[in-house]
Structure formats: structure tokens, C-alpha cells
Amino acid sequence: MDAVLQALADPSRRTVLEILRDHPATAGELAAALPIARPGVSRHLRVLREAGLVDVRQEAQRRIYSLRPESLIELDEWLGEYRALWRNRLDALHTEIARGRKAPR
């Protein structure tokens, strides 16, 4: 999970994942969507591959990158505990607000 979190720390890599969430893309297509040079995009793609967040397949002369959503499962489970914490706190806040509305003035 540490490699995934480190990979997600960079905004350009998060943008790459957002693009790949919608559709597979080549490095050139990804470079066109980012304000960085193509070698930088290649470095970001290497980090994402090493973290297990993207897959690459060869089609003739092109490399097609796609998202590996299963690599986010462990992170989602870890965050789930925090979602539950906030859900409980927000439910308690909602209860207190509802009680305040019912209190005599």
C-alpha cells in the first residue's frame, strides 16, 4: 500500500489515473493531456506500473496503458475505517441538530 500512496502523492500521476479510469491510452495521448514533456510522462507511467496501478500492453509499435483498479482495493479497505468513523460522527451531528430543532424556544 505504501507504493500506491507514494504514487498517488503526485498530482500528474493522479491525472493519468483519472484519464485511464475512463479509457486506455497511449503515452502520447497522456502527454497531450498533461503540462509536462513526454519523458516526464514516461517516468510517471513507470512509477504507476511499479506500484501496480497501471498495466501496459504492446499493440504493434504502440504501448497501451490501462488502469488496474484492483490495486486500489487495499487502500479502499484502509480508508473504509475512516469513512465509517466520519459516517458515525456525521450521524451523531445530525441527531443533535434534529434534537435542537425540537427543543422549546
C-alpha distances in whole Angstrom, upper triangle without the diagonal:
4,5,5,6,9,10,11,12,15,18,19,16,16,19,19,16,19,22,20,19,23,24,23,25,26,25,28,28,25,26,29,27,26,28,27,28,27,26,23,22,22,20,17,17,17,14,13,14,12,8,10,11,15,17,20,24,27,30,33,33,30,26,25,21,19,16,14,13,12,9,8,9,7,6,10,11,9,11,14,15,16,18,20,21,22,24,26,27,28,30,31,32,34,36,37,38,40,42,43,44,46,48,51,52
4,5,5,6,9,10,11,14,17,18,15,15,19,19,17,20,22,21,21,25,26,25,26,26,25,28,28,25,26,29,27,25,26,25,27,26,25,22,21,21,18,16,17,16,12,12,14,12,9,11,12,16,19,21,25,28,31,34,33,30,27,25,22,21,18,16,16,15,12,11,13,10,9,13,14,12,13,17,17,17,20,22,22,23,25,27,28,29,31,33,33,35,37,38,39,41,43,44,45,48,49,52,53
4,5,5,6,9,10,12,15,16,13,14,17,16,15,18,20,19,19,23,23,22,22,23,21,25,25,21,23,26,24,22,24,22,24,23,21,19,18,17,15,13,13,12,9,9,10,8,5,8,10,13,15,18,22,25,28,30,29,27,23,22,19,18,16,14,15,14,11,11,13,12,11,14,16,14,16,19,20,20,22,24,25,26,28,30,30,31,34,35,36,37,40,41,41,43,45,46,48,50,51,55,55
4,5,5,6,9,11,13,14,11,11,14,14,12,15,17,16,16,19,20,19,20,21,20,23,23,20,21,24,22,21,23,22,23,22,21,19,17,17,15,13,13,13,9,8,10,9,5,8,7,11,14,17,21,24,27,30,29,26,22,21,17,16,13,12,11,12,8,8,11,9,8,11,13,12,13,16,18,18,19,22,23,23,25,27,28,29,31,33,33,35,37,38,39,41,43,44,45,47,49,52,53
4,5,5,6,9,12,14,11,11,14,15,13,15,18,18,17,21,22,22,22,24,22,25,24,21,22,25,23,21,22,22,24,23,22,19,18,19,17,14,15,15,11,10,13,12,9,11,11,14,17,20,24,27,30,33,31,28,25,23,20,18,15,15,14,14,11,10,12,11,8,11,13,12,12,15,17,16,17,20,21,21,23,26,26,26,29,31,31,32,35,36,36,39,41,41,43,45,46,50,50
4,5,5,8,11,12,10,11,14,15,14,16,19,18,19,22,23,22,22,23,21,24,24,20,21,24,22,19,21,19,21,21,20,17,16,17,14,11,13,13,9,10,12,11,8,12,11,14,18,20,24,26,29,32,30,27,24,23,19,19,17,16,16,17,13,13,16,14,12,15,17,15,15,19,20,19,21,24,24,24,27,29,29,30,32,34,34,36,38,39,39,42,44,44,45,48,49,53,53
4,5,6,9,10,7,8,11,11,10,13,15,15,16,19,20,19,19,19,17,20,20,16,17,20,18,16,18,17,19,18,17,14,13,14,11,8,10,10,6,6,9,9,7,10,9,11,14,17,20,23,26,28,27,24,20,19,16,15,13,13,14,15,12,12,15,14,12,15,18,16,16,20,22,21,22,25,26,25,28,30,30,31,33,35,35,36,39,40,40,42,45,45,46,49,50,54,54
4,5,7,9,6,6,10,10,9,11,14,14,14,17,19,18,19,20,18,21,20,16,18,20,18,16,18,17,19,19,19,16,14,16,14,10,12,13,10,8,12,12,9,12,9,12,16,18,22,25,27,30,28,25,22,20,17,16,13,14,13,15,12,11,14,14,11,13,16,15,14,17,19,18,19,22,23,22,24,27,27,27,30,32,32,33,36,37,37,39,41,42,43,45,47,50,50
4,7,9,8,8,11,12,12,14,16,17,17,20,22,22,21,22,20,22,22,18,19,21,19,16,17,17,19,20,19,16,15,17,14,11,14,15,11,11,15,14,12,15,13,15,19,21,25,28,30,33,31,28,24,23,20,19,17,17,17,19,16,14,17,16,13,16,18,16,15,19,20,19,20,23,23,23,25,28,27,27,31,32,32,33,36,37,37,39,41,41,43,45,46,50,50
4,6,5,6,9,10,11,13,15,16,17,19,20,20,19,20,17,19,19,15,15,18,15,13,13,13,16,16,16,12,12,14,12,9,12,13,10,10,14,15,13,15,13,15,19,20,24,26,28,30,28,25,22,21,18,18,16,18,18,20,17,16,19,19,16,18,21,20,19,22,24,22,23,26,27,26,28,31,30,30,33,35,34,35,39,39,39,41,44,44,45,48,49,52,52
4,5,5,6,9,10,10,12,14,15,17,19,19,18,19,17,18,17,14,14,16,13,10,11,12,15,16,16,13,12,15,14,10,13,15,13,12,16,17,15,17,15,16,19,21,24,26,28,30,28,25,22,21,18,18,16,18,18,21,18,17,20,21,17,19,22,21,19,23,25,22,23,26,27,25,27,30,30,29,32,34,33,34,38,38,37,40,42,42,43,46,47,50,50
4,5,5,6,9,10,11,12,14,16,17,16,15,15,13,15,14,10,10,12,10,7,9,9,12,12,13,10,8,11,11,8,10,13,11,11,14,16,15,17,14,14,17,18,21,23,25,27,25,22,19,18,15,16,15,17,18,21,18,18,21,22,19,21,24,23,22,25,27,25,26,29,30,28,30,34,33,32,35,38,36,37,41,41,41,43,46,45,46,49,51,54,53
4,5,5,6,9,10,10,12,15,15,15,14,14,12,15,14,10,11,14,12,10,12,11,14,13,14,10,9,11,10,6,8,10,9,7,11,13,11,13,10,11,14,15,19,21,23,25,24,20,17,16,13,13,12,14,14,17,15,14,18,19,16,18,21,21,20,23,25,24,24,28,28,27,29,32,32,32,34,37,36,37,40,41,41,43,45,45,46,49,51,54,54
4,5,5,6,9,10,10,13,14,15,15,16,15,17,15,12,13,15,12,11,13,14,16,16,17,14,12,14,14,10,11,14,12,10,13,15,13,14,11,12,15,17,20,23,25,27,26,22,20,18,14,13,11,13,13,16,14,13,16,17,15,16,19,19,17,20,23,21,21,24,25,24,26,29,29,28,31,33,33,33,37,38,37,39,42,42,43,45,47,50,50
4,5,5,6,9,10,11,13,13,13,14,13,14,12,9,11,12,9,8,11,12,15,14,16,13,11,14,14,10,11,15,14,12,15,17,16,16,13,13,16,17,20,22,23,26,24,21,18,16,14,13,12,15,15,18,17,16,19,21,18,19,22,22,20,23,26,24,23,27,28,27,28,31,31,30,33,35,34,35,38,39,38,40,43,43,44,47,48,52,51
4,5,5,6,9,10,11,10,9,11,10,12,10,7,9,11,9,8,12,12,14,13,14,12,9,11,12,8,8,12,11,9,12,15,14,14,10,10,13,13,16,18,20,22,21,17,15,13,10,10,9,12,13,17,15,15,18,20,18,19,23,23,21,24,27,26,25,29,30,29,30,33,34,33,35,38,37,38,41,42,41,43,46,46,47,49,51,55,55
4,5,5,6,9,10,10,10,13,12,15,13,10,13,14,12,12,15,15,17,16,17,15,12,14,14,10,10,13,12,9,11,14,12,12,8,8,11,13,16,19,20,23,23,19,16,13,10,9,7,9,10,13,12,11,15,17,15,15,19,20,18,21,24,23,22,26,27,26,27,30,31,30,32,35,35,35,38,40,39,41,44,44,44,47,49,52,53
4,5,5,7,9,11,11,14,14,16,13,11,13,14,11,12,15,16,18,18,20,17,14,16,17,14,13,16,15,12,15,18,16,15,12,12,14,16,19,21,22,25,24,21,18,15,12,11,9,12,11,15,15,13,16,19,16,16,20,21,19,21,24,23,22,25,27,25,26,30,30,29,31,34,33,33,36,38,37,39,42,42,42,45,47,50,50
4,5,6,7,8,8,11,11,13,10,8,11,11,9,10,14,15,17,16,18,16,13,15,17,13,12,16,16,13,15,18,17,16,13,12,14,14,17,19,19,22,21,18,15,13,10,9,9,13,13,17,16,16,19,21,20,19,23,24,22,24,28,27,25,29,30,29,30,33,34,32,34,37,37,37,40,41,40,42,45,45,45,48,50,53,53
4,5,5,5,7,10,11,13,10,9,12,13,11,13,17,17,18,17,18,17,13,14,16,13,11,14,15,11,13,16,15,14,10,8,10,11,14,16,17,20,20,16,13,10,7,6,5,9,10,14,14,14,17,19,18,18,22,23,22,23,27,26,25,28,30,29,30,33,34,33,35,38,38,38,41,42,42,43,46,47,47,49,52,55,55
4,6,8,10,13,15,17,14,12,16,17,14,15,19,20,22,20,22,20,17,18,19,16,14,17,17,13,15,18,16,14,11,10,12,14,16,19,20,23,23,19,17,13,11,8,6,9,8,12,13,12,15,18,16,16,19,21,19,21,24,24,22,25,28,26,27,30,31,30,32,35,35,34,37,39,39,40,43,44,43,46,48,52,52
4,7,9,13,15,16,13,12,16,16,13,16,19,21,22,21,23,22,18,19,21,18,16,20,20,16,18,21,20,18,14,13,14,16,17,19,19,23,23,19,17,14,12,9,9,12,12,15,16,16,18,21,20,19,23,24,23,24,27,27,25,28,30,29,29,32,33,32,33,37,36,36,39,41,40,41,44,45,44,47,49,52,53
4,6,10,13,14,11,11,15,15,13,16,20,20,21,19,21,21,17,18,20,18,15,18,19,16,16,20,19,17,14,12,12,13,14,16,16,19,19,15,14,10,9,7,8,12,12,16,17,17,20,23,22,21,25,26,25,26,30,30,28,31,33,32,32,36,37,35,37,40,40,39,42,44,43,44,48,48,48,51,53,56,57
4,7,10,12,10,10,13,14,13,16,19,19,20,17,19,19,15,15,18,16,13,16,17,14,14,18,18,15,13,10,10,9,10,12,12,16,16,12,10,6,5,5,7,11,13,16,16,17,20,23,22,22,25,27,26,28,31,31,30,33,35,34,34,38,39,38,39,42,42,42,45,47,46,47,50,51,51,54,56,59,60
4,7,8,6,7,10,11,11,13,16,16,16,14,16,16,12,13,16,14,11,15,16,14,14,18,18,17,14,11,11,10,11,12,12,14,14,10,8,5,5,7,10,13,15,18,18,19,22,25,24,24,28,29,28,30,33,33,32,35,37,36,36,40,41,39,41,45,44,44,47,49,48,49,52,53,53,56,58,61,61
4,5,5,6,9,10,11,13,16,15,14,11,13,14,11,10,14,13,10,13,16,14,14,17,19,17,15,12,11,9,10,10,10,12,11,7,6,5,6,9,12,15,18,21,20,22,25,27,26,27,30,31,31,33,36,35,34,38,40,39,39,43,43,42,45,47,47,47,50,52,51,52,56,56,56,59,61,64,64
4,5,5,6,9,10,11,13,12,11,8,10,10,7,7,10,10,8,11,13,13,13,16,17,17,15,12,12,10,12,12,13,14,12,9,7,7,7,11,13,16,19,22,20,22,25,27,26,27,30,31,30,33,35,35,34,38,39,38,39,43,43,42,45,47,47,47,50,52,51,53,56,56,56,59,61,64,64
4,5,5,6,9,10,12,11,10,7,10,11,9,9,13,13,12,14,17,16,16,20,21,21,19,16,16,13,14,14,14,15,12,9,9,10,11,14,16,19,22,25,24,25,28,30,29,30,33,34,33,35,38,37,37,40,42,41,41,45,45,44,47,49,49,49,52,53,52,54,57,57,57,60,62,65,65
4,5,5,7,9,12,12,12,10,13,13,10,12,15,14,12,16,18,16,17,20,21,20,18,15,16,14,15,15,15,16,14,11,11,10,10,12,15,18,20,23,23,23,27,29,28,28,32,32,31,33,36,35,35,38,40,38,39,43,43,42,44,47,46,46,49,51,50,51,54,54,54,57,59,62,62
4,5,5,7,10,10,10,9,11,11,7,9,12,10,10,13,15,13,15,18,18,18,15,13,14,13,15,16,16,18,16,13,12,10,9,11,13,16,18,21,20,21,24,26,24,25,29,29,28,30,33,32,32,35,37,35,36,40,40,39,41,44,43,43,47,48,47,49,52,52,52,55,57,60,60
4,5,5,8,7,7,5,9,9,6,9,11,10,11,14,15,15,16,19,20,20,18,16,17,16,18,18,18,20,17,14,13,13,12,15,16,20,21,25,23,24,27,29,27,28,32,32,30,33,36,34,34,38,39,37,39,42,42,41,44,46,45,46,49,50,49,51,54,54,54,57,59,62,61
4,6,8,9,9,8,12,12,10,12,15,14,14,17,19,18,20,23,23,23,20,18,19,18,20,20,20,21,18,15,15,15,14,16,18,22,23,27,26,26,29,31,29,30,33,34,32,34,37,36,35,39,40,38,39,43,43,41,44,47,45,46,49,50,49,51,54,54,54,57,59,61,61
4,7,9,11,11,14,13,10,13,15,13,14,17,18,17,19,22,22,22,19,17,19,18,20,21,21,23,21,17,17,15,14,15,16,20,21,24,24,23,27,28,26,27,30,31,29,31,34,33,32,35,37,35,36,39,39,38,40,43,42,42,45,46,45,47,50,50,50,53,55,58,57
4,5,8,9,12,10,8,12,13,11,12,16,16,15,18,20,20,21,18,17,19,19,21,22,23,24,22,19,18,17,15,17,17,20,21,25,23,23,27,28,25,26,30,30,28,31,33,32,31,35,36,34,35,39,38,37,40,43,41,42,45,46,45,47,50,49,50,53,55,57,57
4,7,9,12,10,10,13,14,13,15,18,18,18,21,23,23,24,21,20,23,22,24,25,26,27,24,21,21,20,19,20,21,24,25,28,26,26,29,30,28,29,33,32,30,33,35,33,33,37,37,36,37,41,40,39,42,44,42,43,47,47,46,48,51,51,51,54,56,58,58
4,7,8,6,7,10,11,10,13,15,16,16,19,20,21,22,20,19,21,20,23,23,25,26,23,20,19,19,18,20,20,23,25,28,26,25,29,30,28,29,33,32,31,34,36,34,34,38,38,37,39,42,41,40,44,46,44,45,49,49,48,50,53,53,53,56,58,61,60
4,6,5,7,9,10,11,13,15,16,17,19,20,22,23,21,20,21,20,22,22,23,23,20,18,17,18,17,20,21,24,26,29,27,27,31,32,30,31,35,34,33,36,39,37,37,41,41,40,42,45,45,44,47,49,48,49,52,53,52,54,57,56,57,60,62,64,64
4,5,5,6,9,10,10,12,14,15,16,18,20,21,19,17,18,16,18,18,19,20,16,14,14,15,14,17,19,22,24,27,25,26,30,30,29,31,34,34,33,36,38,37,37,41,42,40,42,45,45,44,47,49,49,49,53,54,53,55,58,57,58,61,63,66,65
4,5,5,6,9,10,11,13,14,15,17,19,20,19,17,18,17,19,18,20,21,17,16,14,16,15,19,20,22,25,27,25,26,29,30,28,31,34,33,33,36,38,37,37,41,42,41,43,46,46,45,48,50,49,50,54,54,54,56,59,58,59,62,64,67,66
4,5,5,6,9,10,11,12,14,15,17,19,17,16,18,17,20,20,22,23,20,18,16,17,15,18,19,21,23,25,23,23,27,28,26,28,31,30,30,33,35,34,34,38,38,37,39,42,42,42,45,47,46,47,50,51,50,52,55,55,56,59,60,63,63
4,5,5,6,9,10,10,12,14,15,16,15,13,15,14,17,17,19,20,18,15,13,13,12,14,15,18,20,23,20,21,25,26,24,26,29,29,28,31,33,32,32,36,37,36,38,41,41,40,43,45,44,45,48,49,49,51,54,54,54,57,59,62,62
4,5,5,6,9,10,10,12,14,15,14,12,13,12,14,15,17,18,16,13,11,12,11,14,15,17,20,22,20,21,25,26,24,26,29,29,29,32,34,34,34,37,38,38,39,42,43,42,45,47,47,47,51,52,51,53,56,56,57,60,61,64,64
4,5,5,6,9,10,11,13,14,14,13,14,14,17,18,20,22,19,17,14,15,13,16,16,18,20,22,19,20,24,24,23,25,28,27,27,31,33,32,33,36,37,36,38,41,41,41,44,46,45,46,49,50,50,52,55,55,56,59,60,63,63
4,5,5,6,9,10,11,12,11,11,13,13,17,18,21,22,20,17,15,15,12,14,14,15,17,19,17,17,21,21,20,22,25,24,24,27,29,28,29,32,33,33,34,37,37,37,40,42,42,43,46,47,46,49,51,51,52,55,56,60,60
4,5,5,6,9,10,10,9,8,9,9,13,15,17,19,17,14,11,11,8,10,11,13,15,17,15,16,20,21,20,22,25,24,24,27,30,29,29,33,34,33,35,38,38,38,41,43,43,43,46,48,47,49,52,52,53,56,58,61,61
4,5,5,6,9,10,10,9,10,10,13,15,18,20,18,16,12,13,11,13,13,14,17,18,15,17,20,21,20,22,25,25,25,28,30,30,31,34,35,35,36,39,40,40,42,44,44,45,48,49,49,51,54,54,55,58,59,63,63
4,5,5,6,9,9,9,11,13,16,18,21,23,22,19,16,16,13,14,13,13,16,17,14,15,18,18,17,20,22,22,22,25,27,27,28,31,32,32,33,36,36,37,39,41,41,42,45,46,46,48,51,51,52,55,56,60,60
4,5,5,6,5,6,9,10,14,17,20,22,21,18,14,14,10,11,9,10,12,13,11,12,15,16,15,17,20,20,20,23,25,25,25,28,30,30,31,34,35,35,37,39,39,40,43,44,44,46,49,49,50,53,54,58,58
4,5,5,6,5,6,8,12,14,17,20,19,16,13,12,9,10,10,9,12,13,11,13,16,17,16,19,21,21,22,25,27,27,28,31,32,32,33,36,37,37,39,42,42,43,45,47,47,49,51,52,53,55,57,61,61
4,5,8,8,10,11,15,17,21,23,22,20,16,16,13,14,13,12,14,14,11,14,16,16,16,19,21,21,22,24,26,27,28,30,32,32,34,36,37,37,40,42,42,43,46,47,48,49,52,52,54,56,57,61,62
4,6,8,10,13,16,19,23,25,24,22,18,17,14,13,12,10,12,12,8,10,13,12,12,15,17,17,18,21,23,23,24,27,28,28,30,32,33,34,36,38,38,40,42,43,44,46,48,49,50,52,54,57,58
4,6,7,11,14,17,20,23,23,20,16,15,12,11,9,7,9,9,6,9,12,12,12,15,17,17,18,21,23,24,24,27,28,29,30,33,34,34,36,38,39,40,42,44,44,46,48,49,50,52,54,58,58
4,7,10,14,17,20,23,22,19,16,14,10,9,6,5,7,8,6,8,11,12,12,13,16,17,17,19,22,22,22,25,27,27,28,31,32,32,34,36,37,37,40,42,42,43,46,47,48,50,52,55,56
4,7,10,14,16,19,19,16,12,10,6,5,5,5,8,10,9,11,14,15,15,17,19,20,21,23,25,26,26,28,30,30,31,34,35,35,37,40,40,40,43,45,45,46,49,50,50,53,55,58,59
4,7,10,13,16,16,13,10,8,6,5,6,6,10,11,11,13,16,18,18,19,22,23,24,25,28,29,29,31,33,33,34,37,38,38,40,43,43,43,46,48,48,49,52,53,53,56,58,61,62
4,7,10,13,13,10,6,5,4,6,9,10,14,15,14,17,20,21,22,23,26,27,27,29,32,32,32,35,37,37,38,41,42,41,43,46,46,47,49,51,51,52,55,56,56,59,61,64,65
4,7,10,11,8,6,5,7,8,12,12,16,17,17,20,22,24,25,26,28,30,30,32,35,36,35,38,40,40,40,43,45,44,46,49,49,49,52,54,54,55,58,59,59,61,64,67,68
4,6,7,6,5,6,9,12,15,16,20,21,21,24,26,28,29,30,32,33,34,36,39,39,39,41,44,43,44,47,48,48,49,52,53,53,55,57,57,58,61,62,62,65,67,70,71
4,6,5,6,7,11,13,17,18,22,23,23,26,28,31,31,32,34,36,36,38,41,41,40,43,46,45,45,49,50,49,51,54,54,54,57,59,58,59,62,63,63,66,68,71,72
4,6,8,10,14,16,20,22,25,27,27,29,32,34,34,35,38,39,40,41,44,45,44,47,49,49,49,52,53,53,54,57,57,57,60,62,62,63,66,67,67,69,71,75,75
4,7,10,13,16,20,22,26,27,27,29,32,34,34,35,38,39,39,41,44,44,44,47,49,48,49,52,53,52,54,57,57,57,60,62,61,63,66,66,66,69,71,74,75
4,6,10,13,17,19,22,24,24,26,29,31,31,32,35,36,36,38,41,41,40,43,45,45,45,49,49,49,51,54,53,53,56,58,57,59,62,62,62,65,67,71,71
4,6,10,13,15,19,21,20,23,25,27,27,28,31,32,32,34,37,37,37,40,42,41,42,45,46,46,48,50,50,50,53,55,55,56,59,60,60,62,65,68,68
4,7,10,13,16,18,18,20,23,25,25,26,29,30,30,32,35,35,34,37,39,39,39,42,44,43,45,48,47,47,50,52,52,53,56,57,57,59,62,65,65
4,7,10,13,15,15,17,19,22,21,22,25,26,26,28,31,31,31,34,36,35,36,39,40,39,41,44,44,44,47,49,48,50,53,53,54,56,58,62,62
4,7,9,12,12,14,16,19,19,19,22,24,24,25,28,28,28,30,33,32,33,36,37,36,38,41,41,41,44,46,46,47,50,51,51,53,55,59,59
4,6,9,9,10,13,15,15,15,18,20,20,21,25,25,24,27,29,29,29,32,33,33,35,37,38,38,40,42,42,43,46,47,47,50,52,55,56
4,6,6,8,10,13,13,14,16,18,18,19,23,23,23,25,28,28,28,31,33,32,34,37,37,37,40,42,42,43,46,47,47,50,52,55,56
4,5,6,7,11,11,10,13,15,15,16,19,20,19,22,24,24,24,27,29,29,30,33,34,34,36,38,38,39,42,43,44,46,48,52,53
4,5,5,8,10,10,12,14,15,15,19,20,19,21,24,25,25,27,29,29,30,33,34,34,37,39,39,40,43,44,45,47,49,52,54
4,6,7,8,10,11,13,14,15,18,19,19,21,24,24,25,27,29,29,31,33,34,35,37,39,39,41,43,44,45,47,49,53,54
4,6,5,6,9,10,10,12,15,16,16,18,20,21,21,24,25,26,27,30,30,31,33,35,36,37,39,41,42,44,46,49,50
4,5,5,6,9,10,10,13,15,15,16,19,20,20,22,24,25,26,28,30,30,32,34,35,36,38,40,41,42,44,48,49
4,5,5,6,9,10,12,13,14,16,18,19,20,22,24,25,26,28,29,30,32,34,35,36,38,40,41,43,44,48,49
4,5,5,6,8,11,11,12,14,16,17,18,20,22,22,24,26,27,28,30,32,33,34,36,38,39,41,42,46,47
4,5,5,6,9,10,10,12,14,15,15,18,20,20,21,24,25,26,28,30,30,32,34,35,36,38,40,44,45
4,5,5,7,9,10,11,13,15,15,17,19,20,21,23,25,26,27,29,30,31,33,35,36,38,40,43,45
4,5,6,8,9,11,12,14,15,17,18,19,21,23,24,25,27,29,30,31,33,34,36,38,39,43,44
4,5,5,6,9,10,11,12,14,16,16,18,20,21,22,24,26,27,28,30,32,33,35,36,40,41
4,5,5,6,9,10,10,12,14,15,16,18,20,21,22,24,25,27,29,30,31,33,35,38,40
4,5,5,6,9,10,11,13,14,15,17,19,20,21,23,25,26,27,29,31,32,33,37,39
4,5,5,6,8,10,11,12,14,15,16,18,20,21,22,24,26,27,29,31,32,36,37
4,5,5,6,9,10,10,12,14,15,16,18,20,21,22,24,26,27,29,30,34,35
4,5,5,6,9,10,10,12,14,15,16,18,20,21,23,24,26,27,29,33,34
4,6,5,6,9,10,11,12,14,16,17,19,20,21,23,25,26,27,31,32
4,5,5,6,8,10,10,12,14,15,16,18,20,21,23,24,26,29,30
4,5,5,6,9,10,10,12,14,15,16,18,20,21,23,24,28,30
4,6,5,6,9,10,11,12,14,15,17,19,20,21,23,27,28
4,5,5,6,9,10,11,12,14,15,17,19,20,21,25,26
4,5,5,6,9,10,10,12,14,15,17,19,20,24,25
4,5,5,6,9,10,11,12,14,16,17,19,22,24
4,5,5,6,9,10,11,12,14,16,17,20,22
4,5,5,6,9,10,11,13,14,15,19,20
4,5,5,6,9,10,11,13,14,18,19
4,5,5,6,9,10,11,13,16,18
4,5,5,6,9,10,11,14,16
4,5,5,6,9,10,14,14
4,5,5,7,9,12,14
4,5,5,6,10,12
4,5,5,9,10
4,6,8,9
4,6,9
4,6
4
